């Protein structure tokens, strides 16, 4: 009987060349941020962005990132954002990694030519970090 050899799932596909990895991770950093960085930046006098909770108003009321505004991803359009300057950076989040609401919101914002980053981890990541939540509308 032939010897069975195990395939290493990590090394089976060779790592990308450094230049490819650099381009990939720099691109990710231009599209995403994390809960820790958002929390730290919000402690500054001017964070430089607006946090959009793109979940339902009911979920927003139960608990949301302090200072976040609620705008469900289906309601993102130029009219609903008209009071923000065109160069306003929006950081969007939804429930977490099991939810694609933030991705849908990012697509809608990019479609209307608004700067956007997704907060990876969403509200679940925020809670996992131990950060406080605000409640109410």
C-alpha positions in Angstrom: 0.0 0.0 0.0 1.4 3.4 -0.9 2.4 5.8 1.9 -0.2 8.5 2.5 1.4 11.9 3.0 -0.4 14.8 4.6 -0.8 18.1 2.8 0.0 21.2 4.8 -3.0 23.5 4.3 -0.8 26.5 5.1 2.1 25.9 2.8 0.3 24.0 0.1 -0.2 27.3 -1.8 3.0 29.3 -1.8 2.9 32.7 -0.2 2.7 35.7 -2.5 5.8 37.7 -3.4 6.4 40.6 -1.0 5.4 43.2 -3.5 2.0 41.5 -4.0 1.5 41.1 -0.3 2.4 44.8 0.3 -0.1 46.0 -2.4 -2.8 43.7 -1.0 -2.4 44.8 2.7 -2.0 48.5 1.8 -5.2 48.2 -0.2 -7.0 46.6 2.8 -5.8 49.4 5.1 -7.4 51.9 2.7 -10.7 50.1 2.8 -10.9 48.9 6.4 -10.2 49.9 10.0 -10.8 48.1 13.2 -12.7 48.7 16.4 -9.6 49.6 18.4 -8.5 52.3 15.9 -12.0 53.8 15.7 -12.2 53.9 19.5 -8.8 55.6 19.8 -9.5 58.1 17.1 -12.9 59.0 18.6 -11.0 60.2 21.7 -9.3 62.9 19.6 -10.9 66.4 19.4 -11.6 65.8 15.7 -11.6 62.1 14.6 -11.8 63.0 10.9 -14.7 60.7 10.2 -18.4 60.0 10.8 -19.4 56.5 12.2 -22.5 55.1 10.5 -24.3 52.2 12.1 -26.1 50.7 9.1 -28.3 48.2 11.1 -32.0 48.7 11.8 -33.2 51.5 14.1 -34.4 48.8 16.6 -30.9 47.2 16.9 -29.3 50.7 17.0 -31.5 51.6 20.0 -30.4 48.4 21.9 -26.8 49.4 21.7 -24.4 51.3 19.3 -21.0 52.8 19.1 -21.1 56.1 21.1 -21.4 59.0 18.6 -22.6 56.8 15.7 -25.4 57.8 13.5 -28.0 55.3 12.4 -28.6 55.1 8.7 -29.6 51.6 7.5 -27.7 50.7 4.3 -30.8 50.7 2.2 -31.4 54.3 3.0 -27.9 55.5 2.1 -28.2 58.0 -0.8 -27.0 61.5 -1.6 -30.2 63.2 -0.3 -29.8 61.6 3.2 -26.1 62.6 3.3 -26.5 66.1 1.9 -25.7 67.8 5.2 -22.2 66.2 5.2 -19.4 67.8 3.0 -18.6 65.6 0.0 -15.2 64.7 1.4 -16.5 63.4 4.7 -15.1 59.9 5.5 -17.7 57.5 6.6 -16.8 54.5 8.8 -19.6 51.9 8.5 -20.4 49.0 10.6 -23.1 46.4 11.1 -23.5 43.4 13.4 -20.2 41.8 12.7 -18.3 39.3 10.6 -21.4 37.2 10.0 -23.2 40.3 8.5 -22.7 41.9 5.1 -24.6 45.1 5.8 -21.4 47.1 6.2 -20.2 45.9 2.8 -23.6 46.9 1.2 -23.3 50.3 2.8 -19.7 50.7 1.6 -20.9 49.9 -1.9 -23.7 52.5 -1.7 -21.3 55.1 -0.4 -18.7 54.5 -3.0 -21.4 54.5 -5.7 -22.3 58.1 -4.7 -18.6 59.0 -4.6 -18.3 59.2 -0.8 -15.1 58.2 1.0 -15.7 55.0 3.1 -14.0 52.5 5.3 -15.6 49.5 7.0 -15.0 48.9 10.7 -14.2 45.2 10.7 -15.8 43.2 13.6 -18.9 45.5 13.6 -20.8 45.9 16.9 -19.8 42.4 18.0 -16.1 43.3 17.6 -16.7 46.5 19.5 -18.2 44.6 22.4 -15.5 42.0 22.3 -12.9 44.8 22.8 -14.9 45.8 26.0 -15.8 49.2 24.7 -19.0 50.8 26.0 -22.2 51.1 24.0 -24.8 53.9 23.9 -28.5 53.0 23.9 -31.6 54.8 22.6 -32.3 56.4 19.3 
